[in-house]
Amino acid sequence: PVGVTGLRGGVVRGDGDGWVIDPDGSRYWGIHGAAGLLLRAPLPDGSTGVLLQHRAAWSHQGGTWALPGGARDSHESAIDTAIREAEEEAGITADDLRVVAAVVTLEAPGGWTYTTVIAETDSPVRTVANFESTELRWVDEKRVDQLPLHPAFGLAWPVLRDRIAMLDPQS
């Protein structure tokens, strides 16, 4: 039920679960908006990787690559949401990362927002995929756009690359 957060049938339900429909018919998941985690780590070859999620075929825009993320509950900040979703979908905890920025990467005409939380870790942390993922993979930042990206993430990626460059000017 709406307003109750709990575990039922292996699915975490929060008061943010649900579709928002804009006047033009566009649908967005998350009654209070949504957020995802862009986690960066140095890879063994010296490049920087980001953790990507290959979305399960049954999910919205399934079969594409994106960030662990999802619906924001009414009591959560975007950062709280991104970390919770990363834990649910990838087994990553707040202790595994350092948040360095939060960027609104989509604002729909009706006011719905998606916030990408950029975080870092000292090495690629171990991940555990849940039912929402076909695969979790550390991908070289320079190769992210070579994958079939979730459409919204694909549009946001150039903005996120620019923000990363501002945070990490030596790259």
DOMIZA-593978 format. One line per 10 residues: number of its first residue (from 1); for each residue x, y, z of N, C-alpha, C, O, CB. Coordinates in steps of 0.02 Angstrom, whole numbers, always signed. Glycine has a CB too. Layout:
N
NUM) X:Y:Z:X:Y:Z:X:Y:Z:X:Y:Z:X:Y:Z ~ ...
% end
This chain:
171
1) +41:-60:+0:+0:+0:+0:+43:+63:+0:+99:+63:+25:-46:+0:+60 ~ +17:+116:-28:+52:+179:-30:+60:+203:+42:+16:+195:+84:+13:+232:-72 ~ +119:+232:+56:+132:+258:+122:+165:+209:+169:+184:+226:+225:+70:+282:+153 ~ +174:+147:+147:+205:+96:+188:+268:+72:+152:+265:+52:+94:+157:+37:+203 ~ +324:+74:+187:+386:+48:+159:+399:-19:+191:+398:-25:+253:+445:+98:+170 ~ +411:-69:+151:+424:-135:+179:+442:-183:+124:+441:-167:+65:+365:-160:+218 ~ +459:-243:+145:+479:-295:+98:+422:-343:+89:+396:-371:+138:+543:-332:+122 ~ +400:-352:+27:+345:-398:+13:+360:-432:-53:+365:-400:-105:+276:-360:+11 ~ +367:-497:-51:+379:-534:-112:+446:-516:-144:+453:-522:-205:+324:-522:-161 ~ +495:-494:-104:+560:-478:-131:+563:-409:-162:+616:-389:-188:+580:-528:-181
11) +509:-371:-161:+507:-305:-192:+500:-253:-136:+454:-257:-95:+449:-299:-243 ~ +545:-206:-135:+539:-152:-87:+488:-101:-113:+494:-78:-170:+609:-118:-73 ~ +440:-85:-72:+388:-38:-92:+392:+24:-48:+397:+19:+13:+317:-70:-88 ~ +390:+82:-80:+391:+144:-42:+334:+188:-65:+298:+172:-112:+458:+180:-50 ~ +325:+244:-31:+270:+288:-50:+283:+328:-113:+240:+366:-135:+255:+335:+7 ~ +343:+320:-142:+358:+353:-205:+346:+311:-267:+350:+336:-323:+429:+375:-205 ~ +331:+247:-257:+320:+203:-314:+256:+222:-351:+203:+229:-320:+317:+130:-292 ~ +262:+231:-416:+204:+248:-457:+225:+293:-514:+279:+323:-514:+150:+282:-415 ~ +183:+296:-564:+196:+336:-624:+169:+406:-618:+115:+417:-590:+166:+302:-686 ~ +207:+453:-643:+184:+522:-652:+175:+531:-727:+219:+513:-766:+236:+575:-621
21) +118:+558:-747:+104:+568:-818:+98:+643:-831:+55:+677:-804:+40:+530:-840 ~ +142:+667:-875:+140:+738:-894:+82:+750:-942:+56:+703:-972:+207:+759:-926 ~ +61:+814:-950:+6:+830:-996:+18:+804:-1068:-30:+790:-1103:-4:+904:-998 ~ +81:+798:-1089:+95:+774:-1157:+94:+697:-1161:+105:+669:-1215:+162:+799:-1181 ~ +80:+664:-1105:+75:+591:-1104:+140:+556:-1085:+141:+495:-1077:+54:+567:-1171 ~ +195:+593:-1076:+258:+563:-1054:+250:+535:-984:+218:+566:-940:+316:+615:-1056 ~ +279:+475:-973:+274:+443:-908:+342:+441:-874:+393:+430:-906:+246:+371:-915 ~ +341:+452:-808:+402:+452:-769:+389:+411:-706:+337:+419:-674:+425:+524:-751 ~ +437:+368:-688:+429:+326:-628:+452:+365:-567:+507:+392:-565:+469:+260:-635 ~ +408:+368:-516:+425:+400:-453:+380:+459:-440:+389:+512:-470:+497:+421:-452
31) +332:+450:-397:+284:+503:-382:+318:+566:-357:+295:+622:-371:+234:+478:-330 ~ +373:+559:-320:+409:+616:-292:+474:+629:-330:+520:+662:-304:+424:+604:-218 ~ +479:+603:-390:+540:+608:-429:+581:+545:-421:+559:+496:-391:+581:+669:-407 ~ +642:+545:-447:+685:+487:-444:+757:+509:-442:+774:+567:-456:+672:+440:-505 ~ +800:+461:-424:+872:+476:-421:+912:+413:-434:+887:+357:-425:+891:+506:-351 ~ +973:+422:-457:+1018:+366:-470:+1089:+383:-450:+1106:+441:-440:+1016:+346:-543 ~ +1130:+331:-443:+1198:+339:-420:+1247:+326:-477:+1249:+272:-506:+1212:+293:-362 ~ +1288:+377:-491:+1343:+370:-538:+1406:+361:-496:+1435:+410:-472:+1349:+433:-588 ~ +1426:+298:-487:+1482:+282:-444:+1544:+273:-487:+1545:+234:-534:+1468:+218:-402 ~ +1598:+310:-470:+1661:+309:-506:+1715:+276:-464:+1716:+281:-403:+1682:+381:-526
41) +1761:+241:-499:+1818:+209:-465:+1875:+202:-514:+1865:+193:-574:+1798:+141:-436 ~ +1938:+207:-488:+1995:+193:-532:+1997:+118:-549:+1989:+75:-506:+2061:+215:-497 ~ +2007:+104:-614:+2012:+35:-637:+2085:+13:-638:+2130:+55:-639:+1980:+28:-708 ~ +2097:-52:-638:+2167:-77:-637:+2210:-51:-694:+2271:-45:-686:+2166:-151:-638 ~ +2180:-36:-752:+2219:-13:-809:+2235:+63:-806:+2264:+90:-853:+2182:-28:-874 ~ +2215:+96:-752:+2228:+168:-744:+2172:+213:-767:+2173:+273:-754:+2290:+185:-782 ~ +2122:+185:-801:+2064:+226:-822:+2016:+232:-763:+2025:+202:-710:+2028:+193:-883 ~ +1965:+273:-772:+1912:+280:-721:+1850:+245:-747:+1829:+255:-804:+1898:+355:-705 ~ +1821:+204:-704:+1761:+168:-723:+1700:+195:-687:+1705:+226:-634:+1769:+95:-708 ~ +1642:+182:-717:+1578:+196:-684:+1539:+131:-682:+1543:+90:-727:+1539:+253:-722
51) +1501:+124:-629:+1460:+64:-621:+1395:+74:-660:+1357:+120:-647:+1446:+50:-546 ~ +1383:+29:-707:+1321:+31:-746:+1280:-32:-734:+1306:-85:-718:+1337:+39:-821 ~ +1216:-24:-742:+1167:-77:-734:+1135:-93:-801:+1108:-49:-834:+1112:-58:-681 ~ +1139:-157:-821:+1102:-179:-880:+1032:-198:-856:+1023:-247:-820:+1138:-241:-917 ~ +984:-157:-875:+917:-162:-848:+881:-226:-872:+886:-244:-931:+876:-101:-868 ~ +847:-258:-826:+809:-319:-842:+759:-305:-898:+731:-250:-902:+773:-346:-779 ~ +749:-354:-940:+706:-346:-999:+635:-324:-981:+604:-287:-1019:+703:-411:-1038 ~ +609:-345:-924:+541:-329:-905:+533:-256:-881:+477:-231:-878:+517:-375:-850 ~ +588:-223:-863:+583:-156:-835:+572:-104:-889:+580:-117:-948:+647:-140:-795 ~ +553:-43:-868:+544:+12:-914:+610:+24:-951:+661:+33:-919:+520:+77:-876
61) +608:+25:-1017:+668:+32:-1059:+717:-25:-1045:+778:-16:-1046:+703:+100:-1046 ~ +690:-85:-1031:+731:-143:-1017:+779:-159:-1074:+765:-144:-1132:+687:-203:-1003 ~ +835:-190:-1056:+886:-208:-1105:+936:-153:-1118:+984:-162:-1155:+853:-228:-1169 ~ +925:-95:-1088:+972:-39:-1096:+1016:-34:-1034:+1004:-66:-984:+933:+28:-1108 ~ +1068:+7:-1040:+1115:+19:-985:+1100:+86:-953:+1086:+135:-987:+1188:+16:-1010 ~ +1104:+88:-887:+1091:+150:-850:+1125:+144:-782:+1169:+102:-772:+1015:+163:-842 ~ +1105:+187:-737:+1132:+188:-669:+1084:+153:-622:+1023:+155:-633:+1145:+259:-645 ~ +1109:+122:-568:+1062:+99:-517:+1023:+160:-491:+1053:+211:-475:+1100:+63:-458 ~ +959:+153:-487:+918:+210:-465:+845:+193:-465:+825:+138:-486:+931:+271:-508 ~ +805:+240:-442:+733:+229:-442:+695:+284:-406:+721:+339:-395:+718:+163:-410
71) +634:+267:-389:+586:+315:-361:+608:+342:-294:+634:+306:-252:+518:+283:-355 ~ +596:+406:-286:+611:+441:-223:+550:+438:-178:+494:+453:-200:+632:+515:-237 ~ +560:+419:-115:+505:+420:-67:+498:+491:-38:+544:+530:-40:+517:+369:-10 ~ +439:+506:-11:+424:+574:+12:+471:+600:+65:+482:+660:+69:+354:+576:+38 ~ +499:+557:+105:+542:+578:+160:+617:+580:+142:+658:+596:+184:+532:+532:+219 ~ +634:+563:+79:+704:+557:+59:+729:+616:+19:+692:+649:-18:+712:+494:+18 ~ +794:+630:+29:+828:+675:-17:+849:+635:-78:+845:+573:-78:+892:+709:+18 ~ +869:+669:-130:+893:+634:-190:+954:+591:-174:+961:+536:-200:+910:+684:-246 ~ +998:+616:-131:+1057:+578:-112:+1037:+515:-74:+1063:+461:-88:+1105:+621:-69 ~ +990:+521:-26:+966:+462:+10:+937:+410:-38:+950:+351:-32:+913:+483:+62
81) +898:+434:-87:+867:+389:-135:+919:+352:-176:+916:+291:-183:+820:+428:-182 ~ +968:+389:-202:+1019:+358:-244:+1058:+305:-205:+1072:+251:-232:+1067:+411:-270 ~ +1075:+319:-144:+1112:+270:-103:+1068:+210:-87:+1091:+153:-91:+1138:+303:-38 ~ +1005:+222:-69:+959:+165:-55:+951:+121:-116:+955:+60:-111:+890:+191:-32 ~ +940:+152:-173:+931:+114:-235:+994:+75:-253:+989:+18:-277:+911:+160:-292 ~ +1053:+105:-243:+1115:+70:-258:+1124:+9:-212:+1150:-43:-232:+1176:+117:-251 ~ +1101:+16:-150:+1104:-41:-104:+1055:-95:-127:+1074:-154:-128:+1088:-19:-32 ~ +994:-76:-144:+944:-125:-165:+964:-160:-230:+957:-221:-236:+876:-91:-174 ~ +989:-122:-278:+1001:-149:-345:+1071:-175:-357:+1083:-214:-403:+986:-97:-395 ~ +1119:-153:-315:+1189:-172:-327:+1226:-195:-265:+1285:-214:-269:+1226:-115:-358
91) +1194:-193:-207:+1227:-215:-145:+1280:-167:-119:+1323:-186:-80:+1259:-281:-157 ~ +1276:-104:-141:+1324:-53:-121:+1296:-14:-61:+1237:+2:-61:+1341:-5:-180 ~ +1338:+0:-11:+1314:+37:+47:+1346:+107:+48:+1394:+120:+12:+1330:-1:+112 ~ +1319:+150:+90:+1345:+217:+97:+1418:+216:+120:+1457:+261:+103:+1303:+257:+147 ~ +1437:+165:+158:+1507:+159:+181:+1555:+146:+123:+1615:+156:+131:+1513:+103:+232 ~ +1529:+124:+65:+1571:+108:+7:+1589:+169:-35:+1629:+163:-81:+1535:+58:-36 ~ +1561:+227:-19:+1568:+284:-66:+1572:+351:-32:+1556:+359:+27:+1510:+284:-115 ~ +1593:+400:-72:+1595:+471:-52:+1554:+510:-103:+1571:+510:-163:+1669:+498:-46 ~ +1502:+543:-82:+1461:+584:-128:+1500:+648:-142:+1525:+681:-97:+1391:+599:-97 ~ +1504:+666:-207:+1540:+727:-226:+1496:+778:-261:+1515:+837:-264:+1598:+709:-271
101) +1439:+758:-287:+1394:+806:-321:+1326:+774:-331:+1318:+713:-331:+1424:+828:-389 ~ +1277:+817:-340:+1209:+796:-360:+1186:+843:-415:+1188:+904:-406:+1159:+796:-298 ~ +1164:+815:-471:+1147:+854:-530:+1077:+834:-553:+1064:+775:-565:+1199:+843:-587 ~ +1032:+882:-559:+966:+867:-588:+978:+858:-663:+994:+906:-698:+912:+925:-573 ~ +969:+797:-687:+983:+782:-757:+920:+777:-800:+925:+770:-861:+1021:+717:-762 ~ +862:+781:-769:+800:+784:-807:+748:+820:-766:+735:+802:-708:+776:+713:-828 ~ +718:+871:-796:+661:+904:-765:+605:+905:-817:+610:+939:-868:+679:+976:-740 ~ +552:+868:-802:+496:+863:-847:+453:+927:-843:+455:+962:-793:+453:+801:-832 ~ +415:+942:-896:+372:+1002:-895:+326:+1006:-834:+311:+1061:-810:+330:+1005:-958 ~ +303:+949:-809:+258:+948:-752:+294:+955:-685:+261:+956:-633:+219:+885:-752
111) +361:+960:-686:+398:+970:-624:+433:+908:-598:+473:+913:-551:+352:+994:-572 ~ +421:+849:-626:+454:+788:-605:+529:+794:-619:+548:+821:-671:+425:+725:-641 ~ +572:+770:-573:+644:+774:-583:+678:+708:-572:+656:+665:-534:+674:+826:-537 ~ +734:+700:-608:+781:+644:-596:+847:+676:-577:+873:+719:-614:+788:+597:-659 ~ +875:+656:-521:+938:+682:-497:+990:+627:-500:+980:+572:-474:+932:+710:-425 ~ +1047:+642:-531:+1103:+596:-533:+1152:+616:-478:+1176:+673:-478:+1137:+594:-603 ~ +1165:+570:-433:+1212:+582:-378:+1279:+552:-400:+1283:+492:-413:+1187:+551:-311 ~ +1330:+593:-402:+1397:+570:-421:+1435:+555:-358:+1438:+596:-312:+1434:+624:-465 ~ +1465:+495:-356:+1503:+474:-297:+1566:+438:-320:+1572:+417:-377:+1461:+428:-251 ~ +1613:+433:-274:+1677:+400:-289:+1691:+347:-237:+1666:+349:-180:+1734:+451:-292
121) +1732:+300:-257:+1757:+248:-212:+1830:+235:-232:+1850:+250:-288:+1714:+182:-216 ~ +1869:+207:-187:+1941:+199:-199:+1958:+143:-247:+2012:+142:-276:+1976:+188:-134 ~ +1912:+96:-255:+1921:+41:-302:+1853:+13:-320:+1804:+26:-285:+1967:-16:-272 ~ +1848:-23:-376:+1782:-51:-395:+1756:-98:-340:+1784:-152:-329:+1787:-89:-463 ~ +1703:-77:-308:+1676:-118:-253:+1638:-178:-282:+1614:-177:-338:+1628:-75:-209 ~ +1635:-229:-241:+1598:-289:-260:+1523:-272:-264:+1497:-235:-222:+1610:-347:-208 ~ +1490:-299:-314:+1419:-285:-323:+1380:-350:-322:+1407:-404:-337:+1406:-247:-388 ~ +1317:-345:-305:+1271:-402:-306:+1207:-377:-341:+1172:-334:-314:+1256:-430:-234 ~ +1192:-404:-399:+1134:-382:-438:+1070:-411:-409:+1068:-469:-388:+1141:-403:-511 ~ +1017:-370:-408:+952:-397:-389:+912:-412:-453:+940:-411:-508:+913:-346:-343
131) +848:-426:-446:+806:-447:-502:+796:-392:-554:+772:-406:-609:+739:-469:-476 ~ +813:-331:-538:+804:-276:-586:+862:-270:-635:+859:-230:-682:+797:-210:-548 ~ +914:-311:-625:+974:-307:-667:+987:-372:-702:+980:-426:-673:+1034:-288:-625 ~ +1007:-367:-766:+1034:-424:-801:+1108:-432:-783:+1134:-487:-779:+1024:-417:-877 ~ +1140:-374:-773:+1211:-373:-758:+1229:-305:-728:+1197:-254:-743:+1253:-386:-823 ~ +1280:-304:-687:+1312:-243:-663:+1384:-246:-689:+1416:-298:-686:+1309:-236:-583 ~ +1409:-189:-714:+1476:-190:-743:+1511:-123:-732:+1480:-70:-738:+1472:-206:-819 ~ +1576:-127:-716:+1618:-67:-714:+1640:-53:-785:+1673:-95:-816:+1679:-76:-666 ~ +1624:+6:-811:+1637:+24:-881:+1682:+86:-882:+1669:+134:-845:+1570:+37:-920 ~ +1734:+84:-923:+1778:+142:-932:+1734:+202:-952:+1693:+197:-997:+1833:+128:-987
141) +1744:+259:-918:+1704:+319:-933:+1705:+337:-1006:+1656:+363:-1033:+1728:+377:-892 ~ +1761:+324:-1039:+1767:+342:-1110:+1728:+296:-1156:+1722:+309:-1215:+1840:+342:-1130 ~ +1703:+241:-1129:+1666:+192:-1170:+1592:+186:-1153:+1556:+146:-1182:+1698:+124:-1161 ~ +1569:+226:-1106:+1499:+222:-1084:+1452:+230:-1143:+1404:+192:-1151:+1484:+276:-1031 ~ +1465:+281:-1186:+1417:+295:-1241:+1422:+244:-1298:+1388:+252:-1349:+1429:+364:-1268 ~ +1464:+193:-1291:+1467:+139:-1341:+1415:+85:-1326:+1404:+40:-1367:+1537:+109:-1343 ~ +1383:+88:-1268:+1332:+40:-1249:+1263:+66:-1268:+1254:+126:-1276:+1335:+25:-1173 ~ +1214:+21:-1276:+1145:+44:-1288:+1116:+72:-1222:+1093:+35:-1179:+1100:-14:-1315 ~ +1117:+138:-1216:+1098:+171:-1154:+1023:+183:-1149:+989:+193:-1200:+1135:+237:-1147 ~ +998:+182:-1088:+929:+204:-1075:+924:+273:-1105:+969:+314:-1096:+912:+204:-996
151) +870:+289:-1142:+866:+353:-1177:+880:+414:-1133:+917:+459:-1153:+799:+360:-1208 ~ +851:+417:-1074:+861:+475:-1030:+934:+478:-1006:+962:+533:-1002:+813:+472:-970 ~ +964:+421:-990:+1034:+421:-969:+1079:+441:-1028:+1128:+477:-1019:+1054:+351:-943 ~ +1062:+418:-1088:+1100:+438:-1147:+1100:+513:-1158:+1151:+542:-1177:+1073:+403:-1208 ~ +1043:+545:-1146:+1038:+618:-1153:+1077:+653:-1097:+1105:+707:-1107:+965:+640:-1152 ~ +1077:+623:-1037:+1110:+654:-980:+1186:+643:-980:+1223:+683:-950:+1081:+627:-916 ~ +1210:+591:-1013:+1280:+574:-1009:+1328:+631:-1028:+1376:+642:-992:+1294:+514:-1053 ~ +1317:+669:-1082:+1362:+725:-1098:+1366:+777:-1041:+1419:+803:-1027:+1341:+759:-1162 ~ +1309:+792:-1011:+1307:+839:-954:+1346:+811:-895:+1384:+847:-862:+1234:+854:-934 ~ +1337:+746:-883:+1372:+714:-827:+1448:+712:-840:+1487:+722:-794:+1345:+644:-816
161) +1467:+698:-902:+1539:+698:-920:+1569:+767:-907:+1624:+772:-880:+1549:+678:-994 ~ +1533:+819:-926:+1558:+887:-914:+1564:+901:-839:+1613:+931:-817:+1511:+939:-946 ~ +1516:+879:-800:+1518:+889:-727:+1577:+851:-697:+1611:+876:-653:+1451:+867:-694 ~ +1588:+790:-720:+1644:+750:-696:+1710:+785:-712:+1755:+786:-671:+1643:+679:-727 ~ +1715:+813:-771:+1776:+849:-791:+1788:+908:-744:+1846:+924:-729:+1770:+874:-864 ~ +1736:+941:-721:+1744:+997:-675:+1767:+971:-606:+1805:+1005:-572:+1677:+1036:-667 ~ +1744:+912:-587:+1764:+884:-523:+1834:+855:-525:+1869:+851:-474:+1715:+830:-502 ~ +1855:+833:-585:+1916:+794:-594:+1956:+824:-652:+1965:+790:-702:+1899:+719:-607 ~ +1979:+885:-646:+2008:+921:-702:+2073:+890:-731:+2093:+908:-787:+2022:+991:-682 ~ +2104:+845:-696:+2166:+816:-722:+2152:+764:-776:+2199:+742:-809:+2206:+784:-666
171) +2090:+743:-786:+2077:+692:-837:+2067:+722:-906:+2055:+686:-954:+2015:+653:-819
% end
